[in-house]
Amino acid sequence: METHIVNGVLVVRLRGELDHHAVENIRNDIEDELAKTHYRGLVLSFRGIDFMDSSGLGLILGRYRSVTGRNGKMALCEVTPALRRIFELSGILKVVPMHDTEDSAVRAVKEA
């Protein structure tokens, strides 16, 4: 996982496998970063994800609740076709917007 601040939005670039072993650390790292910086915008980039199980869905929904609880906005980006299908079936895309590029996701979160 890499974190960057882009135009006042916390961007998290996820890498590798997003399974129950990795999710706890990622969740804690994101929450720590949000708490210490007080950023209310969050973009999760899935370009580097090779595998994701249901705990990844929990990570997304949990961060969504956390960010919206701070009156912030969140978006997903760079989602592979396989993950897009999982997100569609799970209903996540009805809650969290998805964008093709990191730039467009950051703009949408920043402008919201």
C-alpha distance (Angstrom), angle and dihedral (degrees) to the residues before:
residue distance angle dihedral
M1 . . .
E2 3.80 . .
T3 3.77 124.5 .
H4 3.78 126.0 -157.1
I5 3.76 135.0 169.7
V6 3.80 111.0 -130.6
N7 3.81 117.8 -179.1
G8 3.79 90.9 -25.2
V9 3.82 94.5 -49.0
L10 3.81 123.6 114.9
V11 3.81 107.4 -125.4
V12 3.81 117.3 -165.0
R13 3.79 116.4 -165.9
L14 3.77 107.3 -159.8
R15 3.81 120.5 -151.3
G16 3.80 137.8 -170.7
E17 3.78 121.3 -6.9
L18 3.77 122.8 -2.2
D19 3.79 101.0 -157.6
H20 3.80 135.6 134.5
H21 3.82 90.9 -82.0
A22 3.80 93.7 56.8
V23 3.80 101.4 33.0
E24 3.80 97.6 72.8
N25 3.80 93.3 56.2
I26 3.80 92.6 42.9
R27 3.80 91.8 48.9
N28 3.80 91.5 50.3
D29 3.81 92.5 46.3
I30 3.81 92.4 50.8
E31 3.80 92.8 46.7
D32 3.81 91.2 48.1
E33 3.80 90.9 50.5
L34 3.82 92.6 47.9
A35 3.81 91.7 47.9
K36 3.78 97.0 48.0
T37 3.79 95.8 43.5
H38 3.81 98.9 34.7
Y39 3.80 90.1 -138.8
R40 3.76 113.3 162.2
G41 3.81 97.6 -168.0
L42 3.80 122.5 78.6
V43 3.81 131.5 -178.3
L44 3.80 120.7 -174.0
S45 3.81 114.9 -158.7
F46 3.80 116.2 -157.5
R47 3.81 98.3 -174.9
G48 3.83 92.6 112.4
I49 3.81 98.6 44.4
D50 3.81 114.8 118.2
F51 3.81 97.4 174.6
M52 3.79 137.3 9.0
D53 3.79 131.7 -176.3
S54 3.81 129.9 -170.6
S55 3.79 92.1 -76.5
G56 3.82 86.5 69.2
L57 3.80 88.7 60.3
G58 3.79 88.5 51.8
L59 3.80 89.7 51.0
I60 3.81 90.9 54.2
L61 3.80 95.4 46.5
G62 3.79 93.2 44.1
R63 3.80 92.7 51.5
Y64 3.81 89.3 45.7
R65 3.81 90.3 55.7
S66 3.80 90.7 45.3
V67 3.81 94.6 49.8
T68 3.80 96.1 42.5
G69 3.82 88.4 47.4
R70 3.82 85.7 62.4
N71 3.83 89.5 49.9
G72 3.79 88.8 -106.2
K73 3.79 136.5 131.9
M74 3.78 132.5 -121.2
A75 3.80 136.4 -165.8
L76 3.80 139.1 179.6
C77 3.79 123.7 -137.0
E78 3.79 145.8 177.5
V79 3.80 91.8 29.8
T80 3.80 117.4 174.6
P81 3.82 118.4 -126.8
A82 3.82 91.3 -108.1
L83 3.80 92.7 52.1
R84 3.79 91.2 43.4
R85 3.81 88.5 59.0
I86 3.82 90.9 50.7
F87 3.80 90.2 48.7
E88 3.81 91.2 49.3
L89 3.81 93.4 49.0
S90 3.80 92.8 46.3
G91 3.81 93.2 49.9
I92 3.82 93.1 -123.6
L93 3.80 91.0 129.6
K94 3.80 89.6 61.4
V95 3.81 87.5 62.2
V96 3.81 107.7 28.2
P97 3.82 119.8 42.5
M98 3.79 119.2 -126.9
H99 3.81 127.3 -148.7
D100 3.78 132.6 -170.2
T101 3.80 95.8 -130.3
E102 3.76 136.8 34.5
D103 3.81 90.5 -124.9
S104 3.80 93.6 55.9
A105 3.81 91.4 46.1
V106 3.81 91.8 51.0
R107 3.83 91.1 48.2
A108 3.82 91.6 49.8
V109 3.81 93.3 49.2
K110 3.79 92.8 43.9
E111 3.81 93.6 49.2
A112 3.79 95.9 44.2
